[in-house]
Amino acid sequence: MAAFDRILSGIPEMDTALDNIRLGDNVVWRVSELSEFRLFMEPYLRQAIADGRNIIYFRFASHEPLVENCPEVKTIEVPLSHRFETFTVDIHNEIEKSGRDAFYIFDCLSELQAMWATDLMMGNFFRVTCPFLFILDTVAFFPIIRGKHSVHAINKILNTTQLFLDVYSDKKNVYVRPEKVWNRSSDTMFQPHTYEPETGRFRPILDGVKSSRFYQVLGNAQRSADDQFMDSWDRSFKKAKVLYENGVDITEQCINMCNIMMTRDKKMRQMVKKHFRPEDYFSVRDHMIGTGMIGGKACGMLLARAIIRNTEPDINEVLEPHDSFYVGSDVYYTYIVDNNFWDMRIKQRTEEGYFSLADEFAKQLMNGKFSDEMREQLTRIIEYYGQDPYIVRSSSILEDGFWQCGTLSENWEGISCHRVPPSAAFMNCMPRHMPSMGLSASIARFRSSSSITSRSGLHSPQAPIFLAEYSFGSTS
């Protein structure tokens, strides 16, 4: 079939209202609970079976399966690991195998936030997956739970998808309000609609009484303004801090903060959990830009100081306080996604492209741009340090365990920033750390000759960055 051809959704009146779902469409349904998503997914599934489509269900979430006991549907189970890249590439590989004109049902996207602890990476997953599905002329249904994600993450999805449909319901009615219908329009398309699952009736709301009832349901579903603009990562840290300040035991929250921010290495985790206090986790978060891991050097530095504080208080008294900031590992992937480097990233991590594309990928990374939001956060660090000199240092996740430290600890560049104008020096040096994240050919060959590869195959390290003030020697 040709791209953008009309297909049947299983709800004829909805097809009329939306001028049909088309080949290439990604359809995101924002719902309060998954039972609302089923009201639209099940007719779509029945219609796709009747039309003889190649139907694939991606199963990765902890909720009840959306499709069961259906031999016409191929269920692909993809383990939802904490590693964004591994999961995303596994999904892409399956999509590539399935080819053109496939019809997809995905588990709830909100589960990605639960595993990755941040809305940011859920948005990044959709931003790289949606265009891939689009170019293969597929149709895909995605549910997402209302109220669990920041406006920023939702906007990332809204700006990428072809259809974004809000579903609301009360005891009597089901409402649908199209937020986005790409490349189609009509006089009533973006009006709220009522849907009757029993009859298939799907009509725009045109009278005042029904409209008032809809907006009452809409108002009940809204969150506070603060929650709407806060990432789930920050909400979890804020909640933990409030509990701690009120004398509640937060052992579980500390374990979670360690796992999502400090290290993935089991042995290191044991040591961090043993020596870190709750205040230590909160301090790291307060000095972070973005989300994710702070990397091996930063984690090791903080752990060493905590051990000395806890075991050698006399030595701790004479240690100079450190004043460091940390750029989380999620910023690395966001930089790649925002600059449209993802395709090159995937090609470079293959066996064929690992060496041959390393330098080209490194060059691309050097020429990327940070988002306005990221530049604003980085500028605040510059203003914080003022005229004091500071050093920008890579802090690779490849170094965050005992087995990696000896071979990798000094393969990254440290760049000193001082004098005026500090902002220009800092902004210019930040992209210089991106090639080390992407692995230049020389570093790739070093890793290969040293038998250093990731546990999941050939791919580059995430390299968080940390910034530290220094006061030794001359700064001229």
N, C-alpha and C positions, 0 to 999 in steps of 0.2 A: 504494500500500500504506500501511497505518497505521503510525504510529511504534511502535517496539519490537516489530514483527512478527518472528517467527522467520525466519531465512534458512538456507540450507544452505551449509556450509563446504567440501563435497567430501570430508569425512572423517566419515562417519556416527557412528562411535563417539565422536569428539570432540564432535560435536553433542550426543550424549546426556550425556557427562560434564560439559559446560559449560552444559547447558540452552540450547543454541544461541546462535550469534551473532545479534544483533538489528539491525534497522534503527536507525541512529543510533550504532552502535558504532564506536569507534576502537580498533583492535587493534594493540598494540605488542608486537613480538617482540624480546626481547633475546637475541642470539645471539653465539657466538664468531666465526663467519664467515658470510658470506652464503649459502653452500651449505646451511646449516641453515634459513635463512629460506625458501629455495626448496622445501624439503620440505613446507611448509604453504601457501605462496603458490600453487604450481602446481595443487594440487587445488582451491583456492578459485577460481582463474582458470578452470579447466576447467568447474567447476560454474556459475560466473557466465555463461560463454558458453552453456552448455546451457540456462540459464534465460532467455536473451535479455536480459541486463542491459546497461545503458549503462556500459561499462568504460573508465576513464581511467587512464593511467599517467603520473605526473609524473616526468619525466627531468631531473635537474639535477646528478647526481654524476659523479665521474670513474671510478667502478668500471664493470665490464662491465654492459650493460643487463640488467635483470631480466626484461624482456619483449621478445622479438624475433620478427619475421616472423609477426605475429598480426593479421590484418586486422580481427578483431572488437574489437580494442583501439585506442582513440584515444590516441596518444602525444603529450603536450604537453611540449615542451622549454622549460624556464625557466632562463635564464642565472643561475648562482649567483654574484652579485656580492658584494662586500664590504659592500654596503649592506643592512642588515637590513630596513628599511622597504620599499625598492624590491622586493626579492625577495618579501617576505611579501604585499604588496599585489598583485603579479602573480599569485601563487598564488590569492589570494582572488577576484580578478576571474575567473579561469578556473573556479573552483568555482561562483561565482554564475551564470556562463553555462551551466554544465552542469545546473543545477537540482536537483530532488529525486530521491531514489532512485538516485543514481549510485553505482557501485562503484569504489573507488580503490586503486591501488597506488602507493606513494611510494618513491623511492630512499632510500638509507640516511640516516637523520637525523644520523649521526655525521659525515657530510661537511659539515654546517653548522658544526660545531665547527672543522673544519679550515680553512674559509674565514673564519669570524668570529673565530677564535683564542680563543674562550671558550665554556665550557659554558652560561654564563648566557643568551646570546642564543638558543642552540638551544632551551633550555627555554621562553624567551619566545615563540619561533615556534610551538612546539607548543601553548602555553597559549592563544594567540589563534586558532589554526587549528582545533583540536579542537572547541571549542564551535560554530564556524561549520558544520562538517561535521555535527555532531549535530543542529542545528535543521533541517537540510535532509534528515534521514532517510537519510543515506548510510551506506555501510560502507567503512572505509579500513584497509588493512594498512600498517604502518610497521615497518621493521627498524631496530635500533640495536645497535651493537657493544658487547659487554660489556668492562668494564675501561678504557674510554676517557673516562669521565665521572664527575664528582663525585657524591657522594650527594645533594647539594643539587639538582643539575640533574635527576637521576633522580627524586627525590621530586616535583619540579615536574610532570614528565610523569605519574608514578604518580597524583598527586592529581587530574589532569585527565582522563585517559583512562578508557574504560569497561572495557577488558580489557588487562592487562599480563601477558604470558606469558614465563617464562624457559625457554630451550631449552639443554640441555646434551647432549653426545654423547661417546662414546669409540669405539673400533674396532668394538664389537659393538652398542651400544645408543644410542637417542635418547630423551632424557628431557624431559618438559615439567612445569614446576611453575608453576601459576597463582599469581601474586602478587596479582592483583586481578581479580575478576569482578563487575562492578557490578550490583546489584539482582537477583542470583541466588544460590542456595546449595543445597548438598546435603551429605550426610555425608562424601562423598569428594572433593568438587569441588576442594578446596585441597590434596589430597595430591599428591605427585609421581606422574607417570604415565609409563609407557613407551609409545613409539610405534613401530610397525613400518611403515615406508613401503610395503613390498612388499604387505602384506596389509591395511593400514588399521587394524590392531588398535591400540586406544588404551585402556589399562587402568590403574587406580590401582595403585600399589605397596603391597602389603599384607603381604608377608612380610619377615622380617628380613634375609635374604641379599641380596635385590634392593635393599632399603633401604640396606644398608651400601655396596653398590657405587655407588649413586647419590650418597651423601654423600662418597664418596671422589672421584668426578668433580667434585662441587660444591667440595670443598676445594681441588682442584688449580686451579680457575678463580678463586679469590679473590685479591684484591690486598692489599697491606699497608694497615694502618689509615690511615697518613699519606696515601697516594695516594688512598684512597677519599674523603677530605674536602678534597682540593685540586683547585681548578679547573684545567683544562688551561692556561689563561693563566699561572697561577702556576707550574705544572710546567715550562713552556717557559722562563720567566725563571730559575727555579732551576737548570735544566740549563745554560743559557748562563753563569750566574755560576760554576758549578762548573768548567766547561770553561775559562773565563777565568782563574780562580784557579790552574789547573793548567798554565797556559802554552800552552793550545791556541788557535789562531787562530779567532776567532768573527766574522769579517767577515759571513758569511751571517746569523748570528743578530742582529747589529747592524742589518742591512738589514731583517730581519723586525720587530725591535723598533721601528724608525723607522716602518715602514709601518702597524703596528697601533696605535701609541700616539701618535705625534707629529703627523703631517699626511698628508693625501691629495693635496696639491698637488705635482706633479712637480718644479717648480722649488724649492719649499721643501725637498722631500725631498733633493734634490741638495746643498743647503746644510747641512742637518742632518747628513747622512752625512759631509760633508767636515769639519765642525767639531766634531762630538760624539765623545767618547771612550766606550768601553764603560762606564766608571764613571758617566757622565752618564745613560745609559739606566737603569742600575740605581738611581740616585738618584731619578729621576722615578718609577719603579715603587714604590720604598719610600715615596714621599710621595703615593701615589694611593689613593683610595677607589674601589672598583669597577674596571671595565675599560673599554676603548675609547679614544677620542681625548681628549687634554687640551684641545683647542681652540686657536683662533688667537692670542689674547692670550698665553696661557701658553707656547705654542710659540715665538712671536716673542720673548718676554722671555728665555726660556732660550737661544734661538739667538743673540740679541744678546750675551748675557753670554759665551757660548762663543767667539764671534768676537773679542770684546775680549780674552779670556783668551789666545787663540791668536796674536793679531796685535799686541796692545798690552799686554804684561805689566806695564809700569810703571803704566798706568791701572788695570789689573785689581787691582794691589796696594792701591790706595786705595778701591776700590769696597766698599761695605758688603755683606756676605754676605746673600743673601735667605733667607727661611725660609718657603717656600710649600708648600701642599698642593693636590692636584688631584682633583676629582670627575669620573670618566670619563664619556664620553658614553653608555655603555651603561646607566648609572644612570637616565638620562632615560627611555629606553624601558621599563626595568623599573618605574619609578614609574608610568608610564601603564598598563602591563599589570597590575600589582599592584592598582591602584585601579579597574580595569575601565573605563578611559577610552578603550580602543582603538577602539571603534565610533565614538565622537565624533571621535577623531583622524582616522579614515579619511574620515568625512563632511566634516570641515573642510578636508581637503586637496583636495577636488574643486573644480572651477571654480564650481559653484553655491554651495558652502558656504564658500568661501575667506574672503569678507568677512562673510557673514551669520552664520556660526557662530563667528567668531574670538573675540568677547567671551565667549560662553557657554563655549567651550572653556577660555579663560583663567581664567574663574571656577571651573570644575571643578578645574583644576590647582591653584588656590589652596587648595582644600579637601581635597586628597589627604593620605595619610599614608605615611610611610616605613616600610619593614619593620623589625622588631625588629633584624635583623642590620645594616641600614643605620644605624639610630639608634645602635647600639652603636659602629660605626666613627666616626660623626660625633662622638659623645661623647668618644672618645679624642683627637680633635683639640682639642676644648674643653679637656680636661684638660692637653694638651700646652702650649697657650698660657697656661693659668693666668689670671692677672690682666692679662696684656699685651693691649693692643688689637689687633684684626686686622680686615681688610676682606674681605668676601665679594663675588666679582666674576664675572659671566658671562664666558665665554670661547668665543664661538660658532665652530663649524666654518665658518660663512659667512665668517669672517675669516681662514681659515688659508691663503689664497693671495694672490698679488700683485694679482689683478684685483678682489678684494673690499675691500681694506683701507680705501680712502678713503671709501667710502660707508657702511660699517657700523661703523667702529671705535668710535664713541661713542654707539651707540644702546641700550646696555644699562646697567642700574643697578648701582652699587656701594654696598654697605651696610656701615657700620662697626659693629663689635660690641665693646663694652668695658664695664667696670664689672661689678657683680654684679647678678643672677645671670647669668653668661655663657651658660649652657645655654639659658635661655629666649629670650634675644635671638637666639642662633644658630638654634635650631630654628624660630623664628618667621620668620626672614628667608629660610631656604632655600626654602620654597614660593613666596616672592615672586619668585624667579628662574624658576619654572616657567612663568608666563605669557609671559615673554620667549622661552622655548623654544617655546611653542605659538603665538606671534604673536597679540597683541591686534589688534583691527580697525585701530587707528591705525598700528601697525607694518606690518601687512599692506598697508595703502594706501600707506605710504611705500615699501615694496619694489616695489609695482606701479608707482607713479609714477616710481621710479628705474630701472625696467626690471630689477629684481633678482628673478630666480626661480632655483630650483635647476636644475641641468642636466637633471634628470629630470622637470621639470614643477612644478606649484604645490604646494609643501609646506613645512612649517616647518623651521627649522634645528634640528639637535641643538645644545644649548648646554651644553657642559661648564662646570664652575664651578671657579675656583681661589680659594684663601684665602691671604692674605699678612699677615704681621705688619708693623705700621708703627710708627714711633717719632717722627714729626715733629709739631710743634705741641702744642696742649693737647688732652687726652683727656677733659676735663670736659664 
